[in-house]
């Protein structure tokens, strides 16, 4: 069983960093957040407690534990102060390779030698991210979905030199937070969630630009149709909300280059050859043999719960 961390350090006070901090604080864990932009860090000192307390309203955390965690939630006045004595350092700076490389380089200089260091990148290659680190064994990607305090899935992507012990330790921390870690065997651009999201988003952009459907109708179609559960919203609204106060304009400024790179690497075939069909059938049957009835029942329960929640939300909104 993984020991709980003595302290969490979050480096980067944007949307993702605040979400990580809110999640960890809601579990009663000591958290220090740092950002070189003092304005962003100060805003996080207001926003993180608000987001952590929302989890009480959602019955995802208890008041006593949240308030205990918030008593130990601090703003780091320097990177050294933030990461000192931290067992887990979470990098959450802007999605830019050079910025993240520099952040890792600086974190490694001041972090405890036994600390595990994870990146929140949504798709940058781990080997590139950790290229400047002397000890890459303790470095890996832990990519949360937005908002991190609500969506339980986290993609874990080790680099070529990541120590399996660091991966297991990160998995343990995430499970203690109620997250569902999914480990990739190897890195691909955009990882798994990003690649699927990029493929759907490209089609959604195309449908809007070709004037086939209005944005809000398309988002409703996607969220209630084949991608039921996309944060209960379609991709346009998801990214508009996920970028924070700047909305979709900031999202495109920060992540369009990444999406364009992923689009260039997505599958482009238009036909499954017989041997590929055979391989696919074998893979699916191997994964689900003997589990279909149970999984069908679980699917229907989850869909029903999600639909009820959406119906209640719409009723409250129109109340």
C-alpha positions, 0 to 999 in steps of 0.5 A: 500500500502506498504511503500518503504524501506528506505534502503536495507541491503544484507548480503552475496556478492555471486551471489545471493546477488549481484543479489538482490543488483543490482535489488534493486539499479536498482529501486533507493533504497539505498543498503548496501552489507556486506560480512565477506569475504572482497574480495567478498564484494569488487568484488561486488562493481564492479559487482553490478553496472555492473549488474544493468546497464545491466538492462538499456540495456535490457530496464528493468530499466531507466538510471536515476533511476539506477544511483540514486540507485548506488549513494547510493550503499555502502559496509558495513564495518561491519554487524552493519553498513550494517543493521543499519536503514535497513527496509529489511535485505536480507540474502544471505550467503552460502547454509549451515544451520549452516552458515545461522543460525549464520547469522540470529542470528547475524543480529537479534542482530543489526537490527532495531526491525521493520526490516523484515529479509528474507533468500534467501535459495533455500530449507532449512526449515524456522523453522530450519533457524530461530531456534536461533532467539528470534523474529521469527515473522519478519523472512521468506524465500524469495527465488529468481531464479537466476539471481534475477535481471532478473527472476521475480519469488520469492518463499515466505515461512513463518515459523511456527511463521512468522507474517502475517504482515511480509509476506505482507510487503515482498510481497509489497516490491517484487511487487514494484520491479516488482517481482512475489511472490508465497507464499507456504502454508507450507514448503517442502524440496526444496520448489516448484521450487527446487523440480521440478528442482531437478526432471528434473535435475536428469533425465538430469544427468542420460541421460548424464551419460548413454551416451544417449546424449551430454550435449549441445544437451540435454540442447537445447532439454530441453530449447526448449522442455517441459521446454521452458523458463528454463532461455533459457538454459537447467539445466546443463548450467543453473547451470554451469552459476549460480554458478559464476566463479567456474562453475558446480564444485562449484555448486556441492560442494555447493548444491549437498547435498541439491539436494540429500536430495530432490531426496530422498523425491520426489514422487516415485509412478508409477500409479494414482489411480481413487480417485487420478485422481478425486482429480486432475481433480477437482483441475485443473478444479477449478483453470481454469474454465472460463479462458481457452481461455484467458490463451491459448491466453496468453500462445501463445503470451508468447511462441511467444515472447520467441521464437522470443527472442531466435531466435534474440539471436542466430542471434546476436551470429552468426552475 
